[in-house]
């Protein structure tokens, strides 16, 4: 696992897990598309969406990837150590399927989505 990225704290079922990981964070809660009308003029549509955090992290965090964990709500704090920015995802849900790379120990394939996102 790389040493770059950030630190995260995840609270799941009253238990706190900490580790280092990599995240791709989407903070905008809308998705905009632009298209053309029959006459060539433009229009756009706006669709609401949830803030999300795609996570990749070391399996040494201690999470047991079973149904109980995946169905649990999660409070995720992800700190970008270099940028000194903290992302808070409260009452979030897991999305996706965990995948373990046994060579690197990296867990991927998961996202966190929440309608309660803050950046501090």
Backbone bond lengths (Angstrom), bond angles and torsions (degrees), N, CA, C in turn:
res aa  C-N    CA-C-N  psi(-1)  N-CA   C-N-CA  omega(-1)  CA-C   N-CA-C  phi
1 X - - - 1.449 - - 1.520 108.26 -
2 X 1.314 116.67 139.66 1.454 121.14 178.14 1.520 110.39 -68.65
3 X 1.307 115.90 157.62 1.462 119.78 177.47 1.518 111.22 -95.92
4 X 1.333 118.02 -1.54 1.458 120.28 176.40 1.517 108.82 -88.07
5 X 1.313 116.43 173.23 1.454 120.21 -179.51 1.505 109.74 114.18
6 X 1.292 116.85 -129.87 1.449 120.17 -178.19 1.506 111.09 -153.06
7 X 1.309 114.52 179.85 1.464 121.36 177.27 1.510 108.71 -105.56
8 X 1.328 115.65 144.08 1.455 118.48 176.33 1.518 110.32 -129.78
9 X 1.318 113.69 154.00 1.458 122.67 171.68 1.513 105.90 -128.01
10 X 1.300 117.79 127.33 1.458 122.25 179.19 1.518 108.56 -122.69
11 X 1.323 116.13 127.04 1.458 121.07 175.01 1.519 107.70 -103.87
12 X 1.335 115.45 118.86 1.458 121.77 -177.70 1.514 108.20 -133.58
13 X 1.324 115.87 123.55 1.462 121.55 179.72 1.531 112.18 51.08
14 X 1.330 116.46 41.40 1.449 121.24 177.14 1.518 115.50 78.29
15 X 1.320 117.32 1.77 1.466 121.08 179.71 1.528 109.46 -112.19
16 X 1.320 117.13 140.30 1.454 122.14 -177.79 1.525 110.88 -103.45
17 X 1.330 115.41 132.00 1.456 123.06 177.44 1.524 107.65 -119.29
18 X 1.331 116.84 139.89 1.462 121.34 179.91 1.513 109.33 -130.59
19 X 1.330 114.85 149.25 1.452 118.90 177.10 1.508 111.78 -176.70
20 X 1.320 115.10 -174.83 1.460 122.43 176.64 1.519 106.74 -110.92
21 X 1.317 115.13 140.75 1.444 118.00 -179.77 1.508 111.86 -159.28
22 X 1.304 114.76 178.97 1.450 122.67 178.17 1.527 107.06 -115.29
23 X 1.330 116.24 137.65 1.455 120.05 -179.69 1.517 110.70 -133.23
24 X 1.316 115.25 145.35 1.454 122.28 167.83 1.515 104.81 -113.89
25 X 1.334 116.40 114.58 1.461 121.72 -170.56 1.519 110.17 -110.71
26 X 1.326 116.26 129.77 1.464 122.91 174.53 1.524 107.71 -113.54
27 X 1.326 116.16 108.99 1.462 120.67 -174.64 1.518 113.74 -94.40
28 X 1.320 118.15 -22.57 1.470 120.82 -179.49 1.521 109.16 -68.39
29 X 1.299 116.20 134.80 1.466 120.91 -178.28 1.514 112.51 -101.28
30 X 1.318 115.76 20.90 1.458 121.34 174.03 1.517 108.76 -138.65
31 X 1.310 114.58 154.81 1.458 122.39 175.59 1.521 106.52 -124.78
32 X 1.320 117.23 126.44 1.458 121.85 -176.13 1.522 109.31 -111.04
33 X 1.327 115.81 135.26 1.458 121.60 174.81 1.528 108.01 -125.14
34 X 1.320 116.63 142.81 1.463 121.72 177.80 1.523 108.14 -119.88
35 X 1.327 115.38 135.55 1.464 122.27 -179.31 1.529 108.92 -137.70
36 X 1.311 115.92 177.77 1.462 121.68 178.57 1.523 110.36 -112.93
37 X 1.329 115.65 140.29 1.461 121.81 171.88 1.523 108.43 -76.52
38 X 1.342 117.44 173.13 1.471 122.18 178.90 1.526 111.80 -58.62
39 X 1.340 117.04 -32.14 1.468 120.09 -179.02 1.529 112.87 -86.63
40 X 1.326 118.08 3.91 1.457 122.21 178.08 1.518 114.48 91.44
41 X 1.328 117.37 -8.50 1.461 119.05 177.39 1.530 109.41 -73.79
42 X 1.309 114.88 156.53 1.458 120.34 -175.12 1.523 112.10 -91.36
43 X 1.314 115.03 149.88 1.460 121.57 167.91 1.520 107.05 -140.82
44 X 1.295 115.83 159.57 1.461 119.48 176.61 1.513 109.75 -134.82
45 X 1.318 113.95 153.45 1.455 120.84 176.23 1.522 108.11 -121.11
46 X 1.313 114.99 148.04 1.457 121.22 179.50 1.517 107.81 -122.85
47 X 1.319 115.57 128.10 1.463 121.40 -178.40 1.526 108.25 -122.53
48 X 1.344 118.19 129.22 1.466 119.35 177.30 1.529 111.10 -69.16
49 X 1.326 115.29 151.35 1.464 120.56 175.85 1.525 108.23 -151.26
50 X 1.302 116.10 168.10 1.459 121.87 179.56 1.530 110.73 -89.51
51 X 1.321 116.73 148.65 1.460 120.49 170.47 1.525 107.39 -64.94
52 X 1.334 116.39 145.06 1.465 118.09 -176.39 1.521 111.63 -140.80
53 X 1.321 113.32 160.43 1.461 122.02 179.13 1.529 107.18 -141.44
54 X 1.338 116.45 108.37 1.464 121.10 174.18 1.522 107.07 -82.19
55 X 1.315 116.90 125.28 1.464 121.59 -174.64 1.519 112.54 -112.81
56 X 1.316 115.26 142.67 1.455 123.62 168.65 1.520 105.43 -135.24
57 X 1.315 117.80 123.92 1.461 119.61 -176.19 1.511 111.75 -151.25
58 X 1.313 114.81 171.13 1.454 123.11 -176.98 1.526 110.91 -75.82
59 X 1.314 117.53 135.46 1.461 120.21 -178.46 1.525 112.40 -67.52
60 X 1.317 117.12 -13.52 1.453 121.51 179.48 1.514 113.98 -67.17
61 X 1.313 116.96 -1.82 1.468 121.83 178.64 1.531 110.63 -62.56
62 X 1.328 118.29 -29.22 1.460 121.29 176.88 1.513 114.90 101.74
63 X 1.315 118.07 11.53 1.465 120.67 178.42 1.523 110.28 -80.44
64 X 1.314 115.98 136.81 1.467 121.71 176.09 1.523 106.51 -99.25
65 X 1.323 116.83 110.67 1.461 121.62 -173.10 1.519 111.36 -80.77
66 X 1.319 116.36 80.55 1.462 121.08 176.76 1.531 108.63 -123.43
67 X 1.331 115.92 -178.23 1.465 120.94 -176.12 1.530 112.11 -61.82
68 X 1.315 117.43 -38.83 1.462 120.83 -178.90 1.532 110.73 -61.39
69 X 1.318 117.10 -40.64 1.457 120.60 179.66 1.528 111.16 -69.31
70 X 1.320 117.40 -47.42 1.460 121.62 -177.30 1.530 111.55 -63.00
71 X 1.329 117.87 -32.80 1.460 121.14 -179.37 1.522 112.93 -85.20
72 X 1.319 118.14 -4.78 1.466 122.13 -179.23 1.524 111.29 -78.93
73 X 1.338 115.24 146.87 1.459 120.14 169.11 1.518 107.59 -71.57
74 X 1.321 116.16 155.61 1.457 120.22 -177.16 1.526 109.72 -138.60
75 X 1.303 116.37 141.79 1.459 123.00 168.56 1.520 105.54 -108.08
76 X 1.329 116.79 116.58 1.457 121.28 -176.04 1.524 110.33 -115.32
77 X 1.317 115.76 129.78 1.453 122.68 170.90 1.515 106.77 -115.37
78 X 1.331 116.86 120.59 1.461 120.94 178.42 1.514 107.91 -119.51
79 X 1.333 116.82 121.95 1.461 122.55 -177.77 1.526 108.97 -108.66
80 X 1.326 115.83 121.56 1.462 120.85 171.87 1.517 106.48 -81.13
81 X 1.313 116.46 103.04 1.461 120.48 -172.72 1.524 112.53 -64.00
82 X 1.326 118.27 -40.17 1.457 120.29 -179.47 1.523 112.12 -70.41
83 X 1.327 117.41 -41.16 1.470 121.67 -177.02 1.526 112.47 -87.49
84 X 1.332 116.96 -11.04 1.467 122.21 -178.04 1.532 111.79 56.30
85 X 1.316 115.51 46.15 1.465 123.29 177.52 1.519 107.66 -119.92
86 X 1.344 116.51 136.72 1.458 122.14 178.82 1.520 109.52 -114.37
87 X 1.329 115.80 132.03 1.466 122.83 178.25 1.526 107.82 -111.67
88 X 1.332 116.52 127.81 1.466 122.35 -179.62 1.521 109.63 -114.85
89 X 1.324 116.43 120.98 1.461 123.12 174.73 1.529 106.29 -114.77
90 X 1.339 117.03 109.63 1.463 122.12 -175.08 1.519 110.06 -105.44
91 X 1.336 116.84 144.82 1.472 122.33 -178.33 1.524 110.95 48.30
92 X 1.312 116.22 45.92 1.465 122.32 -176.63 1.528 110.78 -88.31
93 X 1.318 114.08 167.01 1.465 121.60 177.65 1.518 109.29 -122.55
94 X 1.335 115.68 146.45 1.454 121.17 171.02 1.512 108.84 -73.95
95 X 1.316 117.60 144.12 1.455 123.42 174.29 1.520 107.12 -135.04
96 X 1.315 116.89 134.92 1.458 120.48 178.20 1.517 112.57 106.34
97 X 1.322 115.16 -168.52 1.460 122.87 -178.16 1.521 108.86 -128.67
98 X 1.337 118.26 126.73 1.462 119.47 179.37 1.530 111.03 -67.72
99 X 1.321 114.60 138.54 1.457 121.86 178.59 1.525 108.13 -129.45
100 X 1.324 116.99 126.15 1.460 122.54 -177.50 1.521 110.78 -104.97
101 X 1.321 116.24 124.20 1.457 122.62 173.39 1.526 106.18 -90.98
102 X 1.321 118.04 108.39 1.466 120.93 -174.88 1.517 113.03 -71.30
103 X 1.324 117.67 -19.05 1.466 119.96 178.32 1.532 111.22 -75.03
104 X 1.331 116.75 -42.64 1.468 120.47 -176.50 1.523 113.15 -101.30
105 X 1.339 117.15 -17.29 1.461 120.84 -175.74 1.513 112.72 78.68
106 X 1.325 116.95 13.77 1.452 121.84 -176.72 1.527 111.36 -88.71
107 X 1.337 115.75 134.36 1.461 122.52 175.05 1.515 107.59 -103.80
108 X 1.330 117.22 129.25 1.462 121.91 179.74 1.519 108.73 -139.19
109 X 1.335 116.84 -177.32 1.454 121.71 176.92 1.515 114.56 90.71
110 X 1.348 117.04 6.32 1.460 120.29 -177.51 1.521 112.11 -119.41
111 X 1.313 114.49 147.59 1.460 122.26 172.24 1.511 107.99 -129.96
112 X 1.313 114.50 158.49 1.458 122.77 171.30 1.520 105.45 -114.34
113 X 1.323 117.87 133.36 1.472 121.37 176.93 1.513 108.94 -128.76
114 X 1.350 114.65 139.65 1.455 119.47 -177.52 1.522 110.81 -153.67
115 X 1.328 115.52 148.34 1.467 120.21 172.29 1.526 110.17 -91.61
116 X 1.323 117.03 -1.19 1.473 122.70 179.00 1.509 109.35 -117.20
117 X 1.315 116.46 85.07 1.453 122.84 -178.54 1.512 110.05 -117.87
118 X 1.331 116.62 140.22 1.457 122.69 173.70 1.516 109.72 -139.39
119 X 1.334 115.30 147.83 1.458 121.04 172.80 1.511 107.68 -118.75
120 X 1.331 116.75 125.92 1.469 120.58 179.48 1.515 110.66 -127.16
